[in-house]
Amino acid sequence: MMHSPIIRAWAPDVAIGFVILLLGFWEAYANAYSGYGGGSVTLLVAVGTALAVALVRHAGWWSFGILWALLVVQAATMTDLMLVELAVVGVAFGLARWGTRPLLWASGLSIPVATFFALGYVGILANGLWGTRVVRNLIVPLVDSGISWPLVVLPMIAGVLALPWFAGLAARNWGAARASQRSQSEAEAEALSAQLERARMTEIATLREGQARLARDVHDVVGHSLTVILAQAESAQFLDSAEPAALKHTMANIAATARASLQEVRAVLASPDGDPEHRTDLDTLIDTTRASGNEIIVTDLGSPQPLPPELATVAFRVLQEMLTNALKHGRRDGAIAVTRQWNDRLQLTVTNHAEPASPHDDESDGDAANASGSGIAGMARRLESVGGSLEVHDSLESSPVFSVTASLPVRAGRPLEVALP
């Protein structure tokens, strides 16, 4: 089975060579029977011609050498040309069509040499050795009609050697052009495939980025609202049962916070980009956080400026996460300080008294929270995406104070190429 490709490649050439061999044997026998002679040399010519034809496509140099060897042997022995030698037409074509570049040049240059050689050979025969059958039957009638014998021999040689060789050269160039066109088509197909693959990968990356953004926003909304609700519920435990109005007010705040959180989650899921524009009011965010029962002190420095939508959303989400962490890890009896400083950049600083056993770090949020891009690392990536930065300050005093400062531009610019989770 492993040799079948080689057999398929050689089978047509061997079959043609075998047919030429049978014809050559038959012609050699006919010459001997008719008294034209030749003997073993004609058999050698028949075998050599068949081999030259069989080897021309896959072993061109051997075919070329055998052809020249036959020419020399026939000239040395004055052996008559055989009709079967017309198969040299196929050899001349094959050398130009399938031969290597050196063989192409060698075979092309050998044509004028072979022509000169053949003219000399026929010239000797023309001076008195017209008894050979091929010369007598093909050349003598034309010469007897008044045509000079070189004018008779040259077209014959051109038809047997030159024209087939040039036909093979034309077929070689045509094949090279087809191969080049095929290679170009394959290259274009590969380029198109690569372009489609890049488009597919870009689409997948966009979908994944959208999923990560949606997960991050849902986490921020739910995490903040649940933290506020938890703080309100914990404060309700300390209310005097004799004050049902205060308890009712706290439960109303819990319901309002839960209702607002549900609406915001729906808005996040309904928004194409996962970031509805109405979630940018920092004052409203601070007011709803105050409903948890914690004291929040706000300080504004400088002149407030309107932020572009993309920057306002980042500021809202970052402050929301900062307040969430302050509620989760800060002391219940301590105030939360929020400072907004306006200049060429907006600086948001949240400071609170932290519980010693619960520092503000990403581990406190758990692995699931970190995976969704929450915590300090998530805030830092949000800010970096718009050219902002985040600074964390944690004191080591007996009453530790935790402070986080976010800085971001007040005008939209070219965002940094930061991949948000």
C-alpha positions in Angstrom: 0.0 0.0 0.0 2.8 2.4 0.8 4.2 2.0 -2.7 0.9 2.7 -4.5 1.6 6.4 -5.2 4.9 5.6 -6.8 3.2 2.9 -8.9 0.4 5.3 -10.0 3.0 7.9 -11.0 5.2 5.6 -13.1 2.5 3.3 -14.6 1.5 5.6 -17.6 5.2 6.2 -18.6 6.1 2.5 -18.3 3.0 1.5 -20.3 3.9 3.9 -23.2 7.6 2.7 -23.1 6.5 -0.9 -23.3 4.3 -0.2 -26.3 7.3 1.6 -28.1 9.5 -1.4 -27.2 7.1 -3.8 -28.9 6.9 -1.6 -32.0 10.7 -1.3 -32.0 11.1 -5.1 -31.8 8.6 -5.5 -34.6 10.4 -3.0 -36.8 13.8 -4.6 -36.1 12.4 -8.0 -37.1 10.8 -6.5 -40.2 14.1 -4.9 -41.2 16.0 -8.2 -40.7 13.4 -10.1 -42.7 13.4 -7.6 -45.5 17.1 -7.7 -45.8 17.8 -4.2 -44.5 20.0 -5.5 -41.7 20.9 -3.7 -38.5 20.9 -6.8 -36.4 21.6 -6.3 -32.7 22.1 -2.5 -33.1 18.4 -2.1 -34.1 17.3 -4.0 -31.1 19.5 -1.8 -28.9 17.9 1.3 -30.6 14.5 -0.1 -29.9 15.3 -0.7 -26.2 17.0 2.6 -25.8 14.1 4.6 -27.3 11.6 2.8 -25.1 13.7 3.6 -22.0 14.1 7.2 -23.0 10.4 7.7 -23.3 9.6 5.8 -20.0 12.2 7.8 -18.0 11.6 11.3 -19.4 9.1 12.5 -16.8 10.7 11.2 -13.6 14.4 10.7 -14.6 15.0 13.3 -17.3 18.8 13.2 -17.1 18.8 9.4 -17.8 16.4 9.9 -20.7 18.6 12.7 -22.1 21.8 10.6 -21.8 20.2 7.5 -23.4 19.1 9.6 -26.4 22.5 10.9 -27.0 24.1 7.5 -26.6 21.8 6.1 -29.3 22.7 8.9 -31.6 26.4 8.2 -31.2 26.0 4.5 -31.6 23.9 4.8 -34.8 26.4 7.3 -36.3 29.4 5.1 -35.4 27.8 1.9 -36.9 26.0 3.6 -39.8 22.8 2.1 -38.6 19.7 3.2 -40.4 17.2 5.4 -38.6 14.1 3.5 -37.3 10.5 4.8 -37.5 10.1 4.0 -33.9 12.7 6.7 -33.2 10.0 9.3 -34.0 9.1 8.8 -30.3 11.9 11.3 -29.6 9.2 13.9 -30.2 7.8 12.9 -26.8 11.2 12.9 -25.2 12.0 16.5 -26.5 8.6 17.7 -25.2 9.1 16.0 -21.8 12.6 17.3 -21.3 11.3 20.9 -21.7 8.1 20.3 -19.7 9.3 18.3 -16.7 13.1 18.6 -16.6 15.0 20.6 -14.1 16.2 24.1 -15.1 19.8 22.8 -15.9 18.3 19.9 -17.9 16.0 22.5 -19.7 19.0 24.5 -20.8 21.0 21.4 -21.7 18.3 19.9 -23.8 17.6 23.2 -25.6 21.3 23.8 -26.4 21.6 20.2 -27.6 19.1 20.7 -30.4 21.4 22.7 -32.7 24.2 20.3 -31.9 22.1 17.3 -32.8 21.0 19.1 -36.0 24.6 19.6 -37.1 25.3 16.0 -36.2 22.3 14.7 -38.2 23.1 16.8 -41.2 26.6 15.4 -41.3 25.2 11.9 -40.9 22.7 12.3 -43.7 25.3 14.0 -45.8 27.5 10.9 -45.7 24.5 8.7 -46.6 23.7 11.1 -49.5 27.1 10.6 -51.0 26.3 7.0 -51.8 24.8 5.1 -49.0 21.2 5.6 -50.0 20.4 1.9 -49.5 19.1 2.5 -46.0 15.3 2.2 -45.9 14.4 5.5 -44.0 16.7 7.7 -46.1 15.5 6.1 -49.3 11.8 6.3 -48.6 11.7 9.8 -46.9 14.6 11.8 -48.3 15.4 10.5 -51.8 12.0 11.2 -53.3 12.2 14.8 -52.2 15.8 15.2 -53.4 15.0 13.7 -56.7 12.2 16.2 -57.1 14.9 19.0 -57.2 14.9 20.1 -53.5 18.3 20.4 -51.9 18.7 17.7 -49.3 19.6 20.1 -46.4 16.3 21.9 -47.0 14.6 18.5 -46.7 16.5 17.4 -43.5 16.2 20.6 -41.5 12.4 20.8 -41.4 12.3 17.1 -40.4 14.8 17.7 -37.5 12.8 20.8 -36.5 9.6 18.9 -36.5 11.1 16.0 -34.4 13.2 18.1 -31.9 12.7 21.8 -32.0 8.9 22.2 -32.2 8.2 19.6 -29.5 10.8 21.2 -27.2 9.2 24.6 -27.6 5.8 23.1 -27.1 7.1 21.6 -23.8 8.5 24.9 -22.8 5.1 26.6 -23.4 3.4 23.9 -21.4 6.0 24.4 -18.6 5.3 28.1 -18.4 1.5 27.6 -18.5 1.8 25.1 -15.7 4.0 27.5 -13.6 1.3 30.2 -14.2 -1.4 27.9 -13.1 0.6 26.9 -10.0 1.2 30.5 -9.2 -2.5 31.3 -9.6 -3.4 28.3 -7.4 -0.9 29.5 -4.7 -2.4 33.0 -4.9 -5.9 31.6 -4.5 -4.8 29.5 -1.5 -3.1 32.5 0.1 -6.2 34.6 -0.4 -8.3 31.8 1.1 -6.0 31.6 4.1 -6.0 35.3 4.5 -9.9 35.4 4.4 -10.0 32.5 6.9 -7.6 34.4 9.2 -9.7 37.5 8.9 -12.8 35.6 9.7 -11.1 34.0 12.7 -9.9 37.4 13.9 -13.5 38.7 13.6 -14.8 35.7 15.5 -12.2 36.2 18.3 -13.0 39.9 18.4 -16.7 39.1 18.7 -16.0 36.6 21.5 -13.8 39.1 23.3 -16.6 41.7 23.0 -19.1 39.3 24.4 -16.9 38.3 27.3 -16.1 41.9 28.0 -19.9 42.7 28.1 -20.5 39.7 30.4 -17.8 40.8 32.7 -19.1 44.4 32.7 -22.6 43.1 33.4 -21.4 40.9 36.2 -19.4 43.8 37.7 -22.3 46.2 37.6 -24.8 43.7 39.1 -22.3 43.0 41.9 -21.9 46.7 42.6 -25.6 47.3 42.7 -26.5 44.3 44.8 -23.5 44.5 47.0 -24.1 48.1 47.9 -27.9 47.7 48.4 -27.5 44.5 50.5 -24.9 46.2 52.7 -27.2 49.2 53.3 -30.1 46.8 54.0 -28.0 44.8 56.4 -26.9 47.9 58.3 -30.5 49.0 58.6 -31.7 45.6 59.8 -28.9 45.5 62.4 -29.8 48.9 63.6 -33.5 47.9 63.9 -32.4 45.3 66.6 -31.5 48.1 69.0 -34.7 50.1 68.6 -37.0 50.3 71.5 -40.2 48.2 71.0 -42.1 51.1 72.6 -41.3 53.2 69.5 -43.1 51.4 66.7 -42.8 54.5 64.5 -39.0 54.3 64.5 -39.2 50.6 63.7 -41.7 51.2 61.0 -39.5 53.9 59.5 -36.5 51.6 59.5 -38.5 48.9 57.8 -39.7 51.4 55.2 -36.1 52.4 54.5 -35.2 48.7 54.0 -38.1 48.2 51.6 -37.2 51.4 49.7 -33.6 50.4 49.4 -34.6 46.9 48.2 -37.0 48.4 45.7 -34.4 50.8 44.4 -31.9 48.0 44.1 -34.3 45.8 42.1 -35.1 48.7 39.8 -31.4 49.4 39.3 -30.6 45.7 38.5 -33.4 45.7 36.0 -32.0 48.9 34.4 -28.5 47.3 34.3 -29.9 44.2 32.6 -32.1 46.2 30.2 -29.3 48.6 29.1 -27.4 47.5 26.0 -24.0 48.5 27.5 -25.0 47.6 31.1 -24.6 51.1 32.3 -27.7 53.3 32.3 -27.0 57.0 32.4 -29.2 57.8 35.3 -26.9 56.1 37.8 -24.5 59.0 38.0 -25.9 61.3 40.8 -23.3 61.2 43.6 -25.5 63.1 46.0 -28.4 60.6 45.6 -26.0 57.8 46.2 -24.8 59.4 49.4 -28.3 60.1 50.6 -29.4 56.5 50.0 -26.3 55.3 51.9 -27.2 57.4 54.8 -30.4 55.4 55.2 -28.2 52.6 56.6 -28.0 54.7 59.8 -24.4 55.6 59.4 -23.3 59.3 59.6 -21.8 60.5 56.4 -20.1 63.9 56.3 -19.6 65.4 52.9 -17.0 68.1 52.1 -16.9 69.7 48.6 -13.7 71.6 47.6 -13.6 73.7 44.4 -16.3 74.3 41.9 -18.3 71.2 40.9 -18.2 70.5 37.1 -20.5 68.3 35.0 -18.9 65.1 34.0 -19.2 63.3 30.6 -21.4 60.2 30.9 -18.6 57.7 30.8 -16.7 59.6 33.5 -19.8 60.1 35.6 -20.6 56.4 35.5 -17.0 55.5 36.7 -17.2 58.1 39.5 -20.6 56.8 40.6 -19.5 53.1 40.6 -16.2 53.8 42.4 -17.8 55.9 45.1 -20.5 53.2 45.4 -17.8 50.6 46.0 -15.9 52.8 48.5 -19.1 53.5 50.5 -20.0 49.8 50.4 -16.6 48.8 51.8 -16.8 51.6 54.5 -20.2 50.2 55.6 -19.1 46.6 55.6 -15.7 47.0 57.4 -16.1 50.3 59.2 -17.2 50.8 62.8 -20.9 51.4 63.3 -20.4 54.2 65.7 -17.9 56.0 63.5 -18.7 58.6 60.8 -17.9 58.2 57.2 -16.2 61.2 55.6 -16.6 61.9 51.9 -14.5 64.6 50.2 -15.0 65.7 46.7 -12.2 68.0 45.4 -12.8 69.6 42.0 -9.9 71.1 39.9 -8.5 69.8 36.7 -9.4 66.3 38.1 -12.0 65.0 40.4 -10.7 63.5 43.6 -13.0 61.4 45.7 -11.8 60.4 49.2 -13.7 58.2 51.6 -12.4 57.9 55.1 -13.8 55.8 58.0 -12.7 54.2 61.2 -12.1 50.6 60.4 -12.5 47.5 62.5 -9.1 46.1 63.4 -10.0 42.5 62.4 -11.6 43.5 59.1 -9.2 45.5 57.0 -10.3 46.8 53.6 -8.8 44.3 51.2 -9.9 42.1 48.3 -9.8 39.0 50.4 -12.6 40.3 52.6 -14.9 40.2 49.6 -14.3 36.6 48.9 -13.1 34.8 45.8 -16.4 35.3 44.0 -16.3 39.0 44.5 -12.8 39.2 43.3 -13.6 37.2 40.2 -16.3 39.7 39.3 -13.9 42.7 39.5 -15.1 44.1 42.9 -12.9 45.4 45.7 -9.9 47.7 45.5 -8.5 45.9 42.4 -11.8 46.3 40.6 -11.9 50.1 41.4 -8.4 50.5 40.3 -9.1 48.9 36.9 -12.2 51.0 36.4 -10.2 54.2 37.0 -7.3 53.1 34.8 -9.7 52.6 32.0 -10.4 56.3 31.9 -7.0 57.6 32.8 -7.6 57.7 36.6 -5.8 56.2 39.6 -6.5 54.9 43.1 -4.6 55.4 46.4 -5.2 53.5 49.6 -4.1 54.7 53.1 -4.4 52.4 56.1 -3.1 53.7 59.5 -1.8 51.3 62.1 -3.0 53.2 65.2 -5.0 51.7 68.0 -8.1 53.2 66.3 -7.2 52.5 62.6 -8.5 54.8 60.0 -8.9 53.6 56.4 -8.9 56.1 53.6 -9.3 55.6 49.8 -8.7 58.3 47.2 -9.9 58.0 43.6 -8.7 60.5 41.0 -10.1 60.8 37.5 -10.2 63.4 34.8 -13.2 65.7 34.5 -13.1 65.7 30.7 -13.3 62.7 28.5 -10.0 61.8 26.8 -8.5 58.9 25.1 -8.9 56.0 27.5 -6.0 53.8 28.4 -6.0 50.3 26.8 -6.8 48.4 30.0 -8.7 45.2 29.8 -11.6 45.3 32.3 -12.5 42.0 33.8 
